């Protein structure tokens, strides 16, 4: 019995992030299931969105000098635009700064507070600002944040807490009793491992004095809501009030899809929050893996962040959608390489599928003037082909339950290969030579085209654009969404008499020479930067604020061979600057000299002393010579 409503979500993406291949991956994966379910005639709700509160957003907005709201209004567009380009069929896009979301967050907080599921207490802990998380002493990794390894601050304050701890045993039982709840199984064991330690209550507030950019607690205006408590509610806030959610038929969600890094927050925080609210946890939380690029972790400093827009421009949207889900089993980590992508494009898409369509439509044109013939005979080869088709359809349906995308595609390619072999074995080019053969040819050409029609429907969730083009070439005008999976339950849905179109390459091959060129361009972004990066524009240079300054005091830094600590008057203020010039200058020779200071350098600590600028000097084989002037220019004068 097929359920008639289906709800799938991606995580909401952190609005400050630049959308990369990882975001695209989760969203495409969710999109494929959503599209498939719609083809099965199920009413689907597919949600994605952006996470827009928190300290880092506030900070980023401050840095560019706009309000946090203006900042997120602009930034969330990058996700929306990418989803349009990637043909993502989401039904809604939730932003946590929208009133519909904030309202439900407030209602839930109020309700849990009134039921004493939320209480006030004093709290002392180690706080990591970038992660916006408190850690206990035992969580720390050598005194630093266990998640990002940055330094943490000890903070004592009053806060509000959600009684998460009391749901620990309920959650453990739930996870153990429902093998489908957390997938893949290896990740489920990680969560159970986490739950072996006592589960503490969750601090769900942040004092407004420290963080203003959040949803104010409805029962205490001095606090805003902890971002995770706010963000997780997105999965239900699009459905309205708690009563609306229960009535919608879309809760519990069928799949909350998440990256493995946020599995614990979903499996533990979110499930217990829902329990307290009186809602069921999602039927399934699926944690997928991460992508490396050419064997390396994606990072801005390595300049290897794979930008989806660029990939779409280069290879086409369906190739990207296909590659990401074909290459790696969903749930495992994968490695992205352009070489592997080109390999899949050329072999699977251009040679196998593309060529099958091409030769079928060409032969249809050549032997039947593009009119689909009525099949006449039914031999063992035909039977084998139709049976294969039925087997593939049945297995694909089962594999969707496990989100086993790569297996689904492998299975579908069995039908691609079988159909190619069917054409090779029956040999239409020989059949066309005799009258008897021509009768047989009708069946062979019909079956080849019919098999392609089945493939068009099966592949539509993965490659929505190309499969519509495939159908048109076969002479089928109705959109695949209208035909649905039911149109392939029976062999023979292609109408004899349909007029095929002129063959068109679905996936042009990338020839070796062109591939080599693409790979060279892509693999050397760093060198490229270096070659052209020698030169800077005048604007870039003018960012460096150089000023004259008079040295007022100078003394050697104890225990340092090189450093001298200077007090420098730069006109508007006196700066403390450290300079590595001790081997070339005595402190007493420096006092009274005018030097050039980089005045807008970010302060840095050297040997525990803060340096608020840099002194310009030439260095010649370790001999340091301070830059100076042939006339006295005065203090605080700009240098260009
Ligand atoms: Zn951290």
Boltz pocket constraint, residues with backbone or C-beta under 6 A from the ligand:
constraints:
  - pocket:
      binder: B
      contacts: [[A, 128], [A, 129], [A, 130], [A, 131], [A, 132], [A, 145], [A, 146], [A, 147], [A, 148], [A, 149], [A, 150]]
      max_distance: 6.0
